[in-house]
Amino acid sequence: MNVIIAETDQQLEDGFHVRREVFIKEQHVPEEEEIDGYEEEATHFVLYDDQAQPVGAGRLRTISTDVGKIERICIMKQARDTGAGKLLMESIESFAHKVGVHKLKLNAQTHAEGFYERLGFKTVSERFFDAGIPHVTMVKTIES
């Protein structure tokens, strides 16, 4: 598996394809909530399987000088429980560190809270709903 930063229109579309499959088709998130006004300012990541098919996606936005927000993390069903999510998150974290981000924030669906905890994130909020799905806010400090 290979994670890339989307630099071409096709790579960006590959990421949107994964997001549509997971969030819109599988989880029934309305498209107008999934594809939002932050797309152009975010750095987009796409995970490809060994057959060069897109199977994961996510994005990172810098929300202050040293804080980044990880968003839209998703893995297609066929790639779950293979280490794909961990690889995607490690790639995003590595990039964030390179660009001077020292604190990461994300809003995790509650069913994925344990996954993010294993990656070093800590829950800092009560449960809330986004797109009708329960979430919590989590943070992680990146060591220099």
C-alpha positions as semicolon CSV with decimal commas, in nm:
position;residue;x (nm);y (nm);z (nm)
1;M;0,000;0,000;0,000
2;N;0,111;0,352;-0,074
3;V;-0,002;0,692;0,056
4;I;0,040;0,997;-0,164
5;I;-0,040;1,365;-0,134
6;A;-0,294;1,441;-0,405
7;E;-0,127;1,667;-0,660
8;T;-0,327;1,596;-0,976
9;D;-0,697;1,625;-1,050
10;Q;-0,712;1,244;-1,087
11;Q;-0,551;1,185;-0,747
12;L;-0,790;1,433;-0,586
13;E;-1,083;1,260;-0,756
14;D;-0,955;0,923;-0,629
15;G;-0,975;1,060;-0,274
16;F;-1,323;1,200;-0,331
17;H;-1,428;0,861;-0,473
18;V;-1,325;0,686;-0,149
19;R;-1,500;0,951;0,060
20;R;-1,820;0,917;-0,143
21;E;-1,815;0,538;-0,108
22;V;-1,756;0,542;0,269
23;F;-1,930;0,853;0,396
24;I;-2,208;0,917;0,144
25;K;-2,303;0,565;0,028
26;E;-2,213;0,357;0,335
27;Q;-2,282;0,603;0,618
28;H;-2,549;0,815;0,444
29;V;-2,379;1,150;0,507
30;P;-2,536;1,413;0,278
31;E;-2,293;1,509;-0,001
32;E;-2,328;1,880;0,080
33;E;-2,194;1,805;0,430
34;E;-1,917;1,572;0,312
35;I;-1,774;1,793;0,037
36;D;-1,732;2,132;0,201
37;G;-1,574;2,474;0,171
38;Y;-1,240;2,358;0,313
39;E;-1,144;2,130;0,023
40;E;-0,921;2,384;-0,152
41;E;-0,725;2,485;0,158
42;A;-0,663;2,127;0,276
43;T;-0,380;1,892;0,188
44;H;-0,542;1,572;0,060
45;F;-0,399;1,223;0,110
46;V;-0,495;0,912;-0,087
47;L;-0,408;0,553;0,002
48;Y;-0,368;0,311;-0,288
49;D;-0,364;-0,067;-0,261
50;D;-0,112;-0,294;-0,434
51;Q;-0,320;-0,283;-0,754
52;A;-0,305;0,101;-0,752
53;Q;-0,673;0,129;-0,659
54;P;-0,772;0,405;-0,415
55;V;-0,883;0,251;-0,085
56;G;-0,830;0,528;0,171
57;A;-0,843;0,904;0,200
58;G;-0,808;1,190;0,443
59;R;-0,710;1,554;0,461
60;L;-0,514;1,789;0,683
61;R;-0,586;2,157;0,742
62;T;-0,359;2,393;0,929
63;I;-0,588;2,580;1,169
64;S;-0,320;2,789;1,343
65;T;0,055;2,829;1,317
66;D;0,130;2,492;1,474
67;V;-0,207;2,313;1,497
68;G;-0,339;2,084;1,226
69;K;-0,682;1,930;1,195
70;I;-0,709;1,583;1,046
71;E;-1,040;1,530;0,869
72;R;-1,232;1,289;0,649
73;I;-1,029;0,980;0,735
74;C;-1,187;0,681;0,564
75;I;-1,093;0,335;0,445
76;M;-1,293;0,124;0,200
77;K;-1,444;-0,195;0,346
78;Q;-1,209;-0,429;0,160
79;A;-0,901;-0,255;0,308
80;R;-1,014;-0,236;0,671
81;D;-0,827;-0,435;0,934
82;T;-0,517;-0,451;0,711
83;G;-0,314;-0,170;0,868
84;A;-0,437;0,072;0,602
85;G;-0,581;0,323;0,849
86;K;-0,262;0,323;1,056
87;L;-0,049;0,375;0,744
88;L;-0,269;0,664;0,632
89;M;-0,258;0,831;0,973
90;E;0,118;0,786;1,009
91;S;0,169;0,946;0,667
92;I;-0,048;1,245;0,758
93;E;0,128;1,285;1,093
94;S;0,471;1,268;0,927
95;F;0,372;1,537;0,676
96;A;0,225;1,753;0,954
97;H;0,550;1,731;1,149
98;K;0,751;1,833;0,838
99;V;0,541;2,147;0,790
100;G;0,574;2,258;1,154
101;V;0,255;2,125;1,308
102;H;0,307;2,029;1,674
103;K;-0,049;1,949;1,776
104;L;-0,306;1,745;1,585
105;K;-0,680;1,759;1,638
106;L;-0,956;1,545;1,492
107;N;-1,322;1,467;1,541
108;A;-1,351;1,089;1,558
109;Q;-1,660;0,881;1,509
110;T;-1,704;0,714;1,846
111;H;-1,672;0,362;1,700
112;A;-1,316;0,460;1,590
113;E;-1,213;0,622;1,919
114;G;-1,007;0,318;2,025
115;F;-0,821;0,318;1,692
116;Y;-0,712;0,679;1,741
117;E;-0,624;0,615;2,107
118;R;-0,384;0,341;1,994
119;L;-0,218;0,605;1,772
120;G;-0,165;0,833;2,073
121;F;-0,471;1,059;2,052
122;K;-0,655;1,160;2,370
123;T;-1,026;1,237;2,393
124;V;-1,091;1,596;2,505
125;S;-1,467;1,638;2,458
126;E;-1,800;1,492;2,542
127;R;-1,984;1,302;2,271
128;F;-2,153;1,516;2,003
129;F;-2,328;1,449;1,674
130;D;-2,199;1,545;1,331
131;A;-2,401;1,442;1,025
132;G;-2,614;1,236;1,264
133;I;-2,312;1,027;1,373
134;P;-2,171;1,036;1,730
135;H;-1,821;1,187;1,751
136;V;-1,562;1,300;2,007
137;T;-1,280;1,552;1,966
138;M;-0,932;1,407;2,013
139;V;-0,584;1,564;2,022
140;K;-0,223;1,453;2,000
141;T;0,101;1,641;2,053
142;I;0,373;1,558;1,801
143;E;0,717;1,528;1,956
144;S;0,992;1,727;1,789
